[in-house]
Amino acid sequence: MNFPVARRETVRDIEAVCRLGLGSRELRCGIVDRLMRLVPADSYCFGTLDPTTLLVTDEVSAGLTPEAAVAAAHNEYLVDDVLKFAALARSEVSAGTLSAATGGDPDSSHRYRTVLPLIDARHELRAAFVVDGHCWGAIALFRGSDRPDFSPADVGVLRRLSAPIASALRRAAHLTPGDTAPGDNAPRPAESGVLLLDQDLRPLSENPAVKLWRDELPSSEGTSGAELPIAVREVAARGRGAALPAYGRVRGRSGRWLTLHASPLNGGGPYPAPTAVTLTPAPANDVAEVLLLAYGLTPRERDVLARVVAGLPSRAIADELHITAATVQDHLKSVFAKTGVRSRSELVPTILGL
């Protein structure tokens, strides 16, 4: 088969997968399975991102080690380097190779020197998946020295797929995770979970509530022996720095939303200060912010919906927004269709994740 033809067929195949309405992990596994036929790699990490804070909240991966995951989190949030996911998310160029980004001098990259050797890799291709100005996921592909570097054509495939994959990940964000285990619907503690980690992100101590909250979080897929759930590891790594907000929202295995915060404690002794991570039920406004983006509502639909959540009737909404009541109803019909509900009484709990 002609290679350009294979490339077009793979892109169409992945776009078809993106239209199936799959849950997030099933979606990402399906995409990777097809992508690898055209752009083979020895290892990869495909994560979802909080579209506001750009925190990695979940991942499916292969060929990675817990040590590499911790080193990668440190590099992502605390070290100046090329092709950071946050930078790709804000760039007009959504994908690139490490070799091109360093001008052919990969040794100048901290990630090349400290992370790639842990997985016997020499080449890296990264892409962010962005739609309507928001990033919903990112992928890193790695190859060893026995393979050639990723080509411009490989980069082009991922750039072409950025918006379709982002749209599919956005739709998946409002679906209940598909890996719910027995007991996941059991009541969760009202108390916040508090976990202290050392500079290498190893647990030092925790309160009793942490175990229940930690069981709610997605675990690593494709890695073994990881001590921390992905979201805890990522928010803790970011919490040790000060450049970006150290919090994120994560949908738990039962469908409940959690908010994670991390910050370094004050030092004072000869050892580095530990990092504290707290896990709490996400407040309604945090959940609503993510779901409003996930349902792909227009700015005006979000304006109307915010006032519905606040309890305003259609006439009051029309007056505040300087539109007609009929226009309000048209916007509500569109919101109902996008969120899969039939009435205001169903809409509010859906948007608040209740």
N, C-alpha and C positions, 0 to 999 in steps of 0.2 A: 504494500500500500504506500502511495506517495506520502511523504512526511507532512507537507502542509495539509493534505486531506485528513491524515490521522489527527493533526492538531485541531482542525475544525470539528471533526467528529467528537473528539474528547471534550472540547468546550461545549458542544451541544448536549452531550451526554450529561455533563456536570450541571448545566443549566436545567436540564430535565429533572435531575435529582433535587435541585433547589426548589422546584415547583411542587414537590410531593407532600409538603406540609409535615415533614418529619420532626421529631424531637431533636434537640441540639446535638447530643452525642451520636445518635444514629445518623443524623445528617452529616456530621463531620467525618464519621467513619466511611460513609458512602462516597463523599467527595474525595477523600484521600485514596480510597481504593481505586478510583478511576484516574485520579491525577497521577498516581505512581506508574500507571501503564505508559504514560507519555513522558513524565518527568521523574524518572526513578531516583530514589534517594536511599541512603543506608539508615538514616534515622530522621525523625521529624517530631515536631511539637505543634499541635493545632489547638489554640486556646480561644476561649470567649473572653471578651473585654466588657467591663462596665463602660457604657458609652459616654458617661460624664467624667469619671475619674480616670479612665483608661487602665484600671487595674485588671490584671489577668484573673479571672474568677473560676475557670475550669480548663482542663486540657485533656486531649487524647494524644497519646504519644507512643513512639516505639524507638528502641535503641538508646534511650536515655538512662542515666543513673541518678539516684538521689543526690549524689555529690554534684553532678553536672547541673541538676535542677536548682540547687541552692546557689551555685556559682553563677548561673544564668540570671537568677533573680537579683543577686547583688549587682551584676553588671547592668541589668535593665534599669534599675532605679537609682544607683549610687555612683556610677562611673560614666565619665564622658566618653562616648563611643559613637560609631556610625550605625545607621539603619535601626535606630531604636523604634520600637513599635509606636510610641507616642509621636515621634517625628514623622513616621510614615503615615500615621493616621491624619496628620495635618498637612501633608504634602500633596502636591498635584501628582507626584510620582509615587504610586502606592506599592511598588515592589522594586527590588534590586538585589544585586549580589554583593557579598562582602569584598570581593576582589575589585569590582568596579568602584565601589564606594570609597575604597582606600587608595584609588589611583594605581592599582597593581602592587600595593605594598601592604599586604594583609598583616604583616608583623606589627604595623602601627596600631592595630586594633587590640584593645584590651581583651575583648571577647575571643579573638583568634588565639591569643597567647594563653588564656586561662580557662576558657570553657571548652573550646573545640578539642583540645588534647584529651579531655576526660572521656570523650566518646570516639576517639581516633578519627576525627574529622579534619578535613583541610579546606572544604568549600562549603559556603552557606548561601542560601537564597531565602530572603524574607519578603513577606507581603502582608499588608493590612487590608482588611475588607471593609470598605466604607461606602455608605449610601446616604444621600441627603445630609452630608456633612457630619455624620456620626459613624464611629468605628465600632463594629460589633464583634470583631474577631481578628486573629492574625495567625500566620503560620511561619515556621522556620523549617527549612529542609536542609539536610546535611549530607555531604558525600566525603568518602575517604580518599586517600591518595591514589588508590587504584582506579579511580574514576576521573573523567575530565570535569572541569568546572561547569557550572550551570551556564547555559548559553543565553544570548539575548532573546532567542525564541522562547526559551523557558520563562524568562522574565515577562515576555509579552503575553504568554498564556495567563499568568497570574494577574497581570494588570487588566486583561480583558474580563476576568472572572470576578474582579473586586466587588462591583456593585451587585451582581446576581447572588454571590455567596453572602454578602452583607445583608441583602434583603431577606434571604432565607434564615440567617441567624437571628435577624430582628424578629421575624415571625415566630421562631422557635422560643424566643425569650418569654413569651406569655403562655407557653405550654408547660404543664406539669412534667417534671423529669420522668423518663421512662424506666429508671432503675430503682423505683420504690421498693424497699425491702419490707418484710414482715416487721410490724411494730413501728414503722415510720409515721403512722398516724397517731401514735401515742402522745399524750399531752407533753409539752415541753416546759422546762422550768421558767418561772418568771424572773429568776435571778440571772444576772449577766454572767457569762463565762469569762474568766480572767486567766490568761496564760502568760507566763514570763519565759522569755527565750534569751539564750546567750548570743554572743556576736556571730556564732556560726548557725544560728537559728535552731539550736537544740533546746528542748524543753528543760527548764530549771524547776518550775513549780506551777501548780494550777489549782483553782478552786474546784469543788465537787461538780459544779454545773458545767464545767468545760466538756466533760466526756459526752454528756447528752447533746450539747450543741455540736461538738465535733462529729458525732455520728450522723448528724443531719447534713453535713457538708459533703459535696462530691469528693471522692477519693481519686488518686491518680490512676489512670488506665494506661497500661503499657510499661509501667515502672513497678518495681517491687522494693519493699523495705522503706518506703518514704515514711518519715515519722510524722509529717504534718499534712493536713489537707492542703490542696493547692492554694486556695484563697488565703489561708492563714499564712502560708509561706510567703506569698506575694505581698500581702499587706504589711507583714513584719519587715520584709526587706525594704519596702518603701518607707516604712515608719522610722527607719534608722537614718534617713536623710531628711532634708527640709524643703526640697525643691517642689514637690508635688503633694497634694493632700493624701494622707495615709488613711483612706477609708474606701470601702466599696460595698456594693449590694450584691448578694448572692441568693439564688433560689435554691433552697434545700431539697433534699431527696423526697420529702413529703409534699413539696409544693409551697411550703412556707418560705417567706423571705427573711434573710438575716442581714444585719449591718455589722461590718467588722471595722474596728478602729485600731490603730497601732501608733505608739509613740515611745521614744526612749525615756527611761527613767533617769533621774539625776544621779550622777556618779558621786565620787567622794572617796573611793578606795583605790587600791592599786589595779583593780580589774575593770575592764570596760563595762559600762552601765548596761543592764539588761533592757530588753524591749518588751513592753507590755502590750498584749493584744486582748481586746474585749470583743465578745460575741453577744449580740442582743437581737431580739425580734426587731425587724425593720419597722420604723414608724410609717404611718400611712402615706405621708407626703413623699418619703423616699421611694416607696413601692410605686406610687402613682407616677412619679417622674419617669421611672424606667418603663412602665407599661404604656404611658402615653407615647413615648418614642417607639416602643415595640410594635404598637398597633399601626404605626405609620400615619397618624392623624396629621392633617394640615394645621398650620398655625391658627387659623380661624376655628377649626374644629376643636383644637385644644382650648381656645378661649371660651367657647361655649361649654365644653365639658367641665372646665374648672368651676364654672358658675353653677352647673348642675350639681357637682359634688358639694358645693357650698350651700345647696338647698334653694337656689333662686328659681322662681317659676319662669316660663318662657317670656312673658311680657317684661319682667324685670331684666332678663338677660338681653332682650332686644333693646331696651332703653339704655343699658350700660354700654352696649357695643354699637349703638346708633344704627341698627339694622331692623328690619321688620320681623314680626313674630313668625311669619311664614318662612322667612330665611332661616330663623333659628330652628324651625322644625325640619327644614331641608338638611341643615347641618347635623341635626340629631339623627335623622334617618341614615345619613352616611356613617355616623359614629356607630349606630346600632349594627349596621352591616359589617363594618370593619371589626367590631368586637364580638360579633356573634350573639347579641342579646336582642330582646324584643321590646324592652320597656326600661324606663328610668329605674324602677325598683331592682332590675337585674343589673343595670349598668354600673351603679355606684359600687356595689361589692366586687364586681369584676375588675374595675379600675383600681380599687384599693387592695386587691389581692386577698379578699376576705373569703 
